[in-house]
Amino acid sequence: MENFSPMDMKAILHSKRANMYYLEYCRVMQKDGRVLYLTESLSNKKTGENQYFNIPIANTTVLLLGNGTSITQAAMRMLAQAGVLVGFSGGGGTPLYMACEVEWFTPQSEYRPTEYLQGWMQFWFEDDKRLNAAKTFQNVRIEFLEKIWTKDKDLKGEGFSRKNSMLEASFETFRKRTGDAKKQADLLLTEAQLTKALYKYAANTVNIESFKRQHQSTDKANDFLNHGNYLAYGLAASCLWVLGIPHGFAVMHGKTRRGALVFDVADLIKDAIVLPWAFVCAKENATEQEFRQQILQKFTEHKVLDFMFDTVKNIALQDYTSEQIEEQNL
C-alpha cells in the first residue's frame, strides 16, 4: 500500500467496469483511503449508530446521487482520480439537477487520448460526412437491437421476438429511410417512427393498454423508461469522457444542445435493452431498485460499454491513416 498511486485505480478499463450506483438518503465520504456511503441504521435510530458501505470506485463508471444525499470534497477527489462520473438527480434517477457537460460531473484529467477527438473533427465540419456518421449510428443501433432481441433468452421468455411481422416491416422501413435521408431531420423523424412502433409492440406484448410516452408521468412504464435512459446517458458520458470527445459534437441531435452527443451514443442501446425491460418491469409492478438491478445486469451481460466504445472509436478513426495513429502513440 505504500507504493499505491491514485492512478492505479484506473487499471480496470472503463469498458470493462461492472458497477453503476444510484444512492439516496446517505452521505458519501472518504475514510481510510476508500470511498464509502453512510446511512443511519433503521434498527438503531435511537442509539444513532450508522452503517458504512464501500463503493469499489476502481470498478465503477457512474455514481448518481438522488434525494437526501451529500458528498464530501475528499470523496469527490478520489472519485475523480478513479475516473468516475458523478451526477445529482431527483428520486429514482430523474430529473438530473446539477452536472457539468450537461449530463455529469466529469473528472478533469488532461491525459486522455487525442486521436479520437482529432479524428472526429476531420469529418464533423463537413455536412455530408457528419450525415454519414449519423447513418452509421442508426444502422449499428438497429443491428444491436436485432442481435439482443434474437439471443436474449429472458426477453424471449417475456414474449419479445425479433421475428415479428410488424417489427420486420418497421425495420425494413427504418433501413430504407435511413439510407435515403438527406439531412439529420430526416433521420430524427425516422427514428421517432421506429421508437413509436417499438413502444406499441412492447405495450402489446406485456398487455399494457393505452400506453403513451410522457416524460413527466407517474405510471411505471414511463418512469422506468426515464430511469433507464439516464443510466444509458451515464454510460455514454463515461465513454465520451474516456475517449476525450466533447459532448457538443453531435451527429444526430441538434447542434444547440450542448450534450447532444451523449444522447446519440446512449441511443445505441436504449431501444435494445431499456425499452423492453421498462415495460416488462412495469407489468410485474417491480420497484425502482428491482428495475435498476435488471437493467444493470443486462448492460453487463450484453457488454454495452464495449459496444459503445467500439462504435465511437470506429467512427472517429474512419478517416485516420495508420501513420497518423502511429504519430499519436509516439
Phi, psi and omega in degrees: 000338181294331182264010184287132178243146177304331180294338179296338181290348179267010184300328177275120180301144180301324182292344180254000182287144191258342194249139164230140183236136165242122183238148174213154179051055178203172178240125179265130186210166175259134179210124178055042177077011178234158173260124183236159165241140189250126176234153177278128181297126181296329183274352183231035180297325182293325181273347179077015180288147182242161177241135179252138176230133183281143172250113181284083191295334180291342181242028184237139178261317190221138174237117180248123185255119183263211184300144172067029181248156171215162182215143182271161179297321180296322178293318178297323179298315180291322177297320178294319179297329180271357179074036179262130177276141185233138176218152174254135183219176172279188180297141179075011176092357179217152352280170177276121186270317189216126178192164172263161181052039176071313188258319192213156165286119183254137178302140184268068177256127178269353183265069178233166182302147177251338187293332183287318176295316181295322176294321179299318182291337180294332179249339194296326184278357177255121187302317184292322179289323178295322177295319178297323177295320178296320177296322177298316176305313184293318180292320178294323179300313182289326176296320179294318178300313181297321179296312183293315182290344177275322188256344184284109183293326179295318178295320177300320179296336178270001177100000180276128182221136176294328183272081179225133186301320180294317179293320179303314180295320180294319180293320179296316178297319180301313182295319181294313182291328176295316179295327182274352186300138180255345180205168183299326180300324177296319179294319181295322178294316178297320178297316181297321179294319178294315181298321178298320178294322179292321176300315181297316180296315181295317180297318178294323182296322183257008176062043172261117186272147172055041178287138174222129182289120179222123182286334174252094188212163178245356178279153190293322181300313178293319179299316181291325175298315177300313183298311181296324179297322179292327174296319177295322177298322179298315178296318180296316179296321178296316179301311183292324179296315181299321182277352175077025180258117180299150187287347184279348185268064183283158175246343181248301185283164189301146179295339182278353179265110191297335180253024191298326181295332174301317181292322178301313184289320179298327180297341178300331188239347187298312183292326184288323188240306185297313186301304183295322183286335174297318180288319180297314181291327176294318178300322182275002180056042181289159174278166177302319180295319179295318177297314182299317178298321179296315181295314181296323177299317180288325174302316180290314183302319184261009173052053186292328178293317175303316181298316178298311181301312182299318181295311182294318180297318181296320179290320182296323186259015184297329180252008181278136176271161178298329179292321179295319179296320180295320178299322180295330184274354180287000000 
